[in-house]
């Protein structure tokens, strides 16, 4: 079997050479960089030549392009995220900020070539995306051992089940296997040969997490602690950003809170703010602040089967829909109890209940809880009981992928939620 695999695979790679070149991110990056710098250079050459201004413009255009395309690439690797929707805003912001920086530093540059570079970058990147999206459907071969059936279900992948440890004439982009399962020597040699031939070999459980954006609670115990350690340097950076952003937002949110306070009082007499104890960073308890969105005396009313909650006031529905009721939590961010982005904090009683059933639940406190988070944008607004298991799966995915780029993605999608009101209750 090994000889058969070697002979057949000696001439067959997981994709054709021109596919690897044309569909490669590096190729698109280099081609786009050339187009967005060379063409503006010729544009500048035909005008009154200013060597310093021309070089500054070309370098600035190239940097703006590289920053934008790298950001789009980093964002789009998260599940449920299409690069198509982020190309325009990221390119626009990168070129705009670069122009502002050059003007602020009083460096000589030409706006027209930068605009030409910006237009070319959009055309090049969108063209690359459309071609890649048309032909870059992942074909993944499955090693039929262990629990792979539990993980290989998503329709976004073209799954190819193997019957024997040989690809034969099958072209694939990668191999998925349950690496924790027992395998015969033939399958072990097959996986080793795949890696030697540069065919990516993925662990089925991790591959499933990348596709769904969730870490299954029944899989947590199988994860080595070493794979779950967060980035301490980013944690320090994130805390500094949280503090200064919250400080800058105060002049904007204070008038909004004031108007909301008047409307809350008119709708239902009682306190303006709602305060509740929650479990937070490293398990420490703190008081979280929100604008009150429920009646002070709701009586015996309970949520209906269709999800309507009669305990919520009329203005409370609006506050929740656009997340205005969460604004006072910026004071929690300033105090260090919370972050702008992170898992939502739970009550101590619910935390204790989860810890009884899920000993690994305490790991959720390794990062600061947030005003918005991965579970909120993926799942929407749910009660403490409804969808709690799924919410935890999203939270653990965020913790495992704790980084600048997932925070940027959450921030962008949260802004979209605020303006559309989607996912609210």
C-alpha positions in Angstrom: 0.0 0.0 0.0 2.8 2.3 0.8 4.5 1.8 -2.6 1.2 2.4 -4.3 0.7 5.7 -2.5 4.3 6.8 -3.3 4.1 6.0 -7.0 0.7 7.5 -7.6 1.3 10.5 -5.4 4.8 11.2 -6.8 3.1 13.0 -9.7 -0.1 14.1 -8.0 -0.1 16.9 -5.5 -3.1 18.1 -3.5 -3.6 20.9 -6.1 -2.2 21.7 -9.6 0.9 24.0 -9.7 -1.0 26.8 -11.4 -3.8 26.6 -8.9 -1.4 26.9 -6.0 0.1 30.0 -7.7 -3.0 31.8 -9.0 -5.1 31.1 -5.8 -2.3 31.8 -3.4 -2.7 34.7 -1.0 1.0 35.5 -1.4 0.6 35.7 -5.2 -2.4 38.0 -5.0 -0.5 40.1 -2.4 2.6 40.6 -4.6 0.6 41.2 -7.8 -1.6 43.7 -6.1 1.4 45.5 -4.6 3.1 45.8 -8.0 -0.1 47.2 -9.6 -0.8 49.7 -6.8 2.8 51.0 -6.8 4.0 50.7 -10.4 1.0 52.3 -12.1 0.9 55.3 -9.9 4.7 55.7 -10.5 4.1 55.9 -14.2 1.3 58.4 -13.5 3.6 60.6 -11.5 6.4 60.2 -14.2 4.3 61.9 -16.8 3.7 64.9 -14.6 6.1 67.5 -13.2 8.6 65.2 -11.6 9.3 65.6 -8.0 11.5 62.8 -6.9 10.9 63.1 -3.2 7.2 63.5 -3.5 7.0 60.7 -6.0 8.9 58.2 -3.8 6.8 59.2 -0.8 3.6 58.7 -2.7 4.6 55.3 -4.0 5.8 54.1 -0.7 2.8 55.3 1.1 0.4 53.7 -1.4 2.2 50.4 -1.1 2.1 50.5 2.7 -1.6 51.4 2.7 -2.3 48.5 0.3 -0.3 45.9 2.3 -1.9 47.0 5.6 -5.4 46.8 4.2 -5.0 43.5 2.4 -3.3 41.9 5.4 -6.1 43.1 7.7 -8.8 41.7 5.3 -6.9 38.4 5.2 -6.6 38.2 9.0 -10.3 39.0 9.5 -11.7 36.7 6.9 -10.1 33.6 8.5 -12.8 33.6 11.2 -15.9 31.5 10.5 -19.0 33.2 9.0 -16.8 36.1 7.8 -16.6 37.0 4.1 -13.6 39.1 2.9 -16.0 40.6 0.3 -17.7 42.9 2.8 -14.4 44.1 4.4 -12.3 45.0 1.3 -13.9 48.4 0.7 -13.9 49.7 4.3 -10.4 48.4 5.1 -8.9 49.8 1.9 -10.7 53.2 2.3 -9.6 53.6 5.9 -6.0 52.5 5.2 -5.5 55.0 2.3 -7.4 57.8 4.1 -5.3 57.4 7.2 -2.1 57.3 5.2 -3.1 60.5 3.4 -3.9 62.2 6.8 -0.6 61.0 8.2 1.4 62.4 5.3 -0.4 65.7 5.5 0.1 65.9 9.3 3.8 65.2 8.9 3.9 67.8 6.1 5.6 65.4 3.7 5.5 66.1 0.0 3.2 63.8 -1.8 0.7 63.8 -4.7 -2.9 63.0 -3.9 -3.8 61.9 -7.5 -1.5 58.9 -7.7 -2.7 57.8 -4.3 -6.3 57.9 -5.5 -5.3 55.9 -8.6 -3.5 53.4 -6.4 -6.7 53.2 -4.2 -8.9 52.5 -7.2 -6.5 49.9 -8.6 -6.2 48.2 -5.2 -10.0 47.8 -5.1 -10.2 46.4 -8.6 -7.3 44.0 -8.0 -8.5 42.7 -4.7 -12.1 42.3 -5.7 -11.0 40.5 -8.9 -8.8 38.2 -6.9 -11.6 37.5 -4.4 -14.1 36.7 -7.1 -11.8 34.3 -8.9 -10.7 32.7 -5.7 -14.2 32.4 -4.4 -15.2 30.7 -7.7 -12.5 28.1 -7.7 -11.3 27.9 -4.0 -13.9 25.5 -2.7 -12.0 23.4 -0.2 -11.9 19.7 -1.0 -11.0 17.8 2.2 -10.2 14.1 2.5 -11.4 12.4 5.6 -9.6 9.5 7.3 -12.4 7.2 8.5 -11.1 6.6 12.0 -12.3 7.8 15.4 -15.0 10.4 15.8 -14.6 12.2 12.4 -18.3 11.8 11.7 -19.1 14.1 14.7 -17.0 16.9 13.2 -17.2 16.7 9.4 -20.7 17.9 8.7 -20.5 21.5 7.4 -21.7 22.1 3.9 -19.1 24.8 3.1 -16.5 22.0 2.5 -16.5 19.4 -0.2 -15.8 16.3 2.0 -14.1 13.3 0.4 -14.2 10.1 2.4 -11.3 7.7 2.0 -11.7 4.0 2.0 -8.0 3.2 2.2 -4.7 5.0 2.9 -4.2 6.2 -0.7 -5.4 9.3 -2.5 -5.0 7.6 -5.9 -6.3 10.2 -8.4 -8.1 12.3 -5.8 -7.0 15.9 -5.6 -7.7 17.5 -2.2 -6.7 20.7 -0.4 -6.1 18.9 2.9 -6.7 15.9 5.1 -8.8 15.7 8.2 -8.3 13.0 10.8 -9.1 12.4 14.4 -5.6 12.6 15.6 -6.6 11.4 19.1 -7.9 8.1 17.8 -6.0 4.8 17.4 -4.7 4.4 13.8 -3.1 1.5 12.0 0.5 1.8 10.8 -0.8 2.1 7.2 -2.9 5.2 8.1 0.0 6.6 10.2 2.4 6.3 7.2 -0.3 7.8 4.9 -0.6 10.9 7.1 3.2 11.2 7.4 3.5 11.1 3.6 0.8 13.7 3.2 2.8 16.1 5.5 6.0 15.3 3.6 4.3 16.2 0.4 3.0 19.5 1.9 -0.6 18.4 2.1 -2.1 20.0 5.2 -3.2 17.5 7.8 -5.9 18.9 10.2 -7.1 17.6 13.5 -10.9 17.0 13.0 -11.8 18.7 16.3 -9.8 21.8 15.6 -11.0 21.9 12.0 -14.6 21.7 13.2 -14.0 24.7 15.6 -12.5 26.8 12.8 -15.6 26.1 10.6 -18.3 26.7 13.3 -16.7 29.4 15.6 -17.5 27.2 18.6 -15.5 25.0 21.0 -17.8 22.1 22.0 -18.1 21.7 25.7 -17.7 18.0 25.5 -14.3 18.6 23.7 -12.9 21.0 26.3 -11.5 18.2 28.5 -9.5 16.9 25.5 -7.6 20.2 25.0 -4.2 20.5 26.6 -3.9 23.5 28.9 -0.9 24.7 26.9 -3.1 25.3 23.9 -5.4 27.6 25.9 -3.0 30.1 27.3 -3.9 33.7 26.3 -1.4 36.3 25.0 -0.3 38.3 28.0 1.2 41.0 25.9 -2.0 41.5 24.0 -3.9 41.5 27.3 -1.9 44.5 28.5 -2.3 46.3 25.2 -6.1 45.6 25.2 -6.5 46.9 28.8 -4.8 50.2 27.8 -6.9 50.6 24.7 -10.1 49.8 26.7 -9.3 52.5 29.2 -8.5 55.3 26.6 -11.4 54.4 24.3 -13.9 54.4 27.2 -12.5 57.7 28.3 -12.9 59.2 24.8 -16.4 57.9 24.5 -17.7 59.5 27.8 -18.5 63.0 26.2 -20.6 61.2 23.6 -22.4 58.7 25.8 -23.2 60.9 28.7 -25.8 63.0 26.8 -27.3 59.7 25.4 -27.6 58.3 29.0 -29.2 61.6 30.1 -31.9 61.5 27.4 -32.5 57.8 28.1 -32.8 58.5 31.8 -35.6 61.0 31.2 -37.5 58.6 28.9 -37.1 55.8 31.5 -38.6 57.9 34.2 -41.5 59.0 32.0 -42.2 55.4 30.9 -42.1 53.8 34.4 -41.3 55.6 37.7 -38.4 54.1 39.5 -34.6 53.9 39.4 -32.8 54.8 36.2 -30.0 52.3 36.6 -30.0 48.6 37.2 -27.2 47.1 39.2 -26.4 43.4 39.6 -23.4 41.4 40.9 -21.5 39.4 38.3 -18.5 37.1 38.3 -15.6 38.6 36.3 -11.9 38.5 35.6 -10.1 35.8 37.6 -13.4 35.0 39.3 -13.7 38.3 41.2 -17.2 39.6 41.7 -18.3 43.1 40.8 -21.4 45.2 40.3 -22.4 45.7 36.6 -24.4 48.8 35.6 -27.1 49.0 33.0 -30.0 51.3 32.2 -33.2 49.9 33.5 -35.3 48.3 30.8 -37.9 46.4 32.8 -40.9 47.5 34.9 -40.2 48.0 38.6 -43.2 45.8 39.5 -43.9 43.5 36.6 -46.2 41.3 38.6 -46.5 37.6 37.7 -45.9 38.2 34.0 -43.4 35.9 32.2 -42.0 35.7 28.7 -44.4 34.3 26.1 -43.7 31.3 23.9 -42.9 33.5 20.9 -40.1 35.3 22.8 -42.0 38.5 23.8 -41.3 39.6 27.4 -44.1 41.7 28.9 -41.8 42.7 31.8 -39.8 45.0 29.4 -41.0 48.6 29.2 -41.7 50.3 25.9 -38.6 52.4 26.0 -36.8 49.4 27.4 -37.4 47.5 24.1 -35.7 50.4 22.2 -32.8 50.5 24.7 -32.2 46.8 24.3 -32.6 46.8 20.5 -29.9 49.3 20.0 -27.8 48.2 23.0 -28.2 51.6 24.7 -28.9 49.9 28.0 -25.3 48.6 28.0 -23.7 52.1 27.8 -23.2 52.6 31.6 -20.9 49.6 31.5 -18.3 51.9 30.2 -17.8 52.9 33.8 -17.1 49.2 34.5 -14.5 49.3 31.7 -12.8 52.4 33.2 -12.7 50.6 36.6 -11.1 47.6 35.1 -14.0 45.2 35.9 -14.8 44.7 32.2 -13.4 45.1 28.7 -15.1 46.5 25.7 -14.9 43.1 24.1 -15.1 39.7 25.9 -17.5 37.0 27.2 -20.6 38.4 28.9 -20.3 38.2 32.7 -22.6 35.8 34.5 -24.2 36.0 37.9 -22.4 34.2 40.7 -25.3 31.7 41.2 -25.3 30.8 37.5 -21.5 30.6 37.5 -21.6 28.2 40.5 -24.2 26.1 38.7 -22.0 25.9 35.6 -18.9 25.1 37.5 -20.7 22.1 39.2 -21.6 20.7 35.8 -18.5 21.9 33.8 -15.4 22.0 36.0 -13.5 23.6 33.1 -16.0 26.6 33.1 -13.7 28.5 35.4 -11.3 29.0 32.5 -13.8 31.5 31.2 -12.5 33.9 33.8 -9.0 34.0 32.2 -10.1 37.1 30.2 -12.1 40.2 31.3 -15.8 40.0 30.5 -17.0 42.4 27.9 -19.8 44.7 26.9 -20.0 42.8 23.6 -18.4 39.5 22.5 -18.2 36.7 20.0 -21.3 34.9 21.4 -23.4 38.1 21.1 -22.6 38.7 17.5 -22.9 35.0 16.5 -26.0 34.1 18.7 -27.7 37.4 19.4 -29.4 38.5 22.7 -30.5 35.5 24.8 -31.6 35.0 28.4 -29.3 33.4 30.9 -30.9 30.0 30.4 -31.8 30.0 26.8 -29.0 28.9 24.5 -26.5 28.9 27.5 -24.6 25.9 26.2 -24.2 27.3 22.7 -23.1 30.6 24.3 -20.4 28.9 26.2 -19.1 27.2 23.1 -18.8 30.6 21.4 -17.1 32.1 24.5 -14.4 29.3 24.6 -13.7 29.9 20.9 -13.1 33.6 21.6 -10.8 32.7 24.5 -8.8 30.2 22.4 -8.5 32.8 19.5 -7.9 35.8 21.9 -6.3 38.3 19.5 -6.4 41.8 18.1 -8.1 40.6 14.8 -11.0 38.8 16.4 -11.6 41.9 18.6 -11.6 44.1 15.5 -14.1 41.7 13.8 -16.4 41.8 16.8 -16.2 45.6 17.0 -17.2 45.9 13.3 -20.1 43.5 13.6 -21.3 45.1 16.9 -21.4 48.5 15.2 -23.5 46.9 12.5 -25.8 45.4 15.1 -26.2 48.7 16.9 -27.4 50.4 13.7 -29.6 47.6 12.5 -30.9 46.4 15.9 -30.5 42.8 14.7 -30.3 40.0 17.3 -31.9 42.1 20.1 -34.7 41.1 22.4 
